[in-house]
Amino acid sequence: MASVPALKTWLFVLPAVVLLGAAGVRMGDHLKQVDGSGRMAMEQGTAPQQDTAQATPSLPAALARRLASESTLNSVPSGLPLDIRADIEGDTDLFAYAQRLRWQADSGNVEARWMLSRVYDYCSQYANDPGGYQLDNTVLNGMGERASTAMASARQRVAARCGGFVASDGLGYPLVFAQRRQAAQAGNLAAEASLLADGQPLQTDEDYRRGLVQRVRDSHDPEAYMALAPAMGIRASGDRAMTGLVAGEALSELAWRVAACELGMACGSDSVLMNSFCANGGICSQQTDQDFTDFVYDAAVSRQGAEKMTEWVEELIGKRKGR
């Protein structure tokens, strides 16, 4: 799975994380599972009488909603949005979203399988012990520190969105990796890039690895850029396959991540990306409304490195070298 890059030490790499580990194995009750189906409340009322010659024809609200839904069935099976990536953001019930993705993935949709792996990755820490996760949040809030409160808030958002998953679902690295390898073998580029980032590419030779990076560049797919980013940092230093590419330095990983944001990845202050850094890594912005790009330039890039970083990002998104 994608690693969290090292940022400046003031970025709240919390001592609270050590405290959470000291809690040990707990027998906390599982959270009540969230019913992801929900019911849409229908407003009822009596419209005022109008002159029939002047009244504007309209459908009842419930019927209009149903017709609007049915009009998209041919292109959006199983209740997924037209862009099946969209629901991982916002306030979507991720347990219900995962169920829809699983149905599509098992029907051969490789993009759905990639997104399913992202949901599993995002929710895995919570799912391992929902009750214990909430107890940890209580500890963090009780510390009364700005940093611990920020992390607790991010973790609470994870808990709210991942409710329904439990330990028996087996969320964790083995399941996430298995889903991604299956998606990669079926042709999903982001999943293929993530395997390289995990150090377990589909093929190990230099030509394949360099070719994969070039395919990601050519795709301009923000998901693939973000998935590849951990492979392009310090780990790529000295790798002949990466010679001449944006690779091999700590900032090069961040350049790939920022480029993904520039290409359309959700990177706002309330995005899964920012939430994951804070909830899972204890790396939380001091400004609650700060997006990822500003966060990187503010916290991880020196003044001397900012120009180089900008050049790399522009190169990656195609604003340099005639692309």
Helices and strands as residue ranges (DSSP letters): H 16-21, H 61-70, G 77-79, G 86-88, H 94-106, H 110-128, H 130-143, H 146-162, G 167-169, H 173-185, H 189-197, H 206-219, H 222-228, G 229-232, G 234-236, G 240-242, H 250-262, H 272-281, H 292-299, H 303-316
